[in-house]
Amino acid sequence: MRHVWHLAAALTAATALAQPTAYAQFARQEIISFQSAKVSPTDFLNGKKGEMVNLAGHLRLPKAGPEKQAVVVLLHGVGGVSSSTDSSSVWADVLNQAGIATFAVDSFAGRGANTPADVAKVSPLSRTLDALGALEILAKHRLIDPQRIAVMGFSHGSMAALYSNIDRFRKMHGNPDVQFAAHISVYGLCWAEFREDENNIKPALMLHGIADDFVPIGPCREYTARLVKAGKNVRLIEYPDAHHGFDAPHFGQMTKWPDFAHPAWCRLAEADNGNIVNKETRQPLTPNDSCWRKGGSLAYHESAAKKAYADVTAFLKDVFERK
């Protein structure tokens, strides 16, 4: 499975070219620690708990006073938590300006992932534990409404945002007394099919650029179609001509990586005993598999970004107003 996450190293290097963005105003901020775990994808799928780790998140509350507020857990991409290399920092501004609190989780520091090589060892699927751990700690916070907690993940963080909605995973790894109100992924990793992954609980929204060649949209179209067929409340919004990183101004003009080989075009599936295999070969994925491709691009797309900000804000306000 280590080959599956090689894409992380490329995207980490690419985001290092980004420029910083300014923070929005907010009434209060806190750094809150919580527990998660180091676990392999196979152990995660088998319900094993793994080695405990202490992570932390940055809570930004847009309103002063004792009122309980809605919050979105933000799960960064491979750039980590940074105002200059990750889309989650932009979305913290957008959501705070809309009156919604944010909790930006750092999934890497507590795992000792400080370099691209370290990050490539962190499974996106295992970060589902981070989402569920953040949910549990926020549900106990006196300024947070436990019925209005959503989760939003970007690229490497998208699996945790999407799959923390799966009832099987929530029962194996979460607290049955709390659950997210909504799940959002941005240029998400939908390339793997897991058992019972159509058994979703809460509304889900996916955002994806049609021109994304780092994390192609096809698998998310397929996953959305399966969920809709199963009667689930899910929507995929597609943005024409938008590439990976389309939502963040700090990505600027297009940066191309023509020679980097990665497995984002592969289709994976959960097999027996929690093993993940290439659907084409029914064997563990290797760099020699034909689904690997070269090349990828990062680019900001202003009109798509503005529409995405509006799409997510409207989705969340609708979900939260129903609570």
C-alpha positions, 0 to 999 in steps of 0.5 A: 500500500505504500505506493498508493500514497506516493502522490502525497510527496509530489503534492507536498513539493508542489504546494511549497511554491504557494504564496501566503494568504491573510487571515480573516477576523475572528472573536476567539481562538484556541489550540485544542489537543485530542487523541488519534492513532497511527494505523495502517489501512489494513488494520483500520479496515479490520477495526484495530486501534493502532498506536495512540498519538496526540494531535492538535487543532486550531479552533477559530470562533467567529462570534463572541459570547456564550452562544453555541456555534456551528463548526467545520473540522478542516482536514488539510492536504499534503501541505499540512497546516499552513497559511501559505501551502494549504487550501484549508487556511483559505476556507477557514477565512471563508467560513469564519466570514460566514459566521461558522467556526473552524477547527483546523486539524494538524494530522502530521506533526503528532505523527512525526511527519515533517518532510514529504517522505514522512507524509507519504507514509501517512495513509489518507484512510487512517486520518478518518481517526483524526476526524472522529477524534476531533468530532468527539472533543468538539462535541464536549466544548461549551461553545460548540453545538454538538448537533452542528459539527461538519467535516471538510477534507482536501485531497489527502484529507478528503478520504477522512472527510468522506469515509467518516460518514460510513456507518461501518467505520463510525461504529468500529472507530468512533463514539456512537453517541456523536456524529457529524452533521455533514461531510464535504470533500474537495478534489477528493480521493475516491479511487478505492471501494470499501465494503459497505461504503454506500451505507452513509448516514449524513448529507455529503457534498463533493467539489471537483475540478473537471480538469484535475489531472493530479486527482481525476474526477472519474472515481468521484463520479462513480462513487457519487452514482453508487451513493445516489443509486443507494438513495443517499443524500450526496451531490458532486459539483463539477467545475469546468476547466478547474485543476487541483488547487482551484479553490486557493489563490496562493496556488497562482498560475498553473504549475506542471509536473510532467515527469512525476508518475503517480497512481491517482488513475488506478481503481482500488478495492477492499479484498479479504482481511482488509487488504486493498488491491488493484481492481484490474489485477486483483493484486496489491498495487505496484508502480509497474501496474498499467494504471500509473500515469505521469504528469499533473497540474496545480492552478488557482481558478478564480471563478470556480473558487468563488462559486465553490465558496458560495456552494459550500456556504449554502450547503452548510447553512441549509444543513445547520438550519435544519438542526 
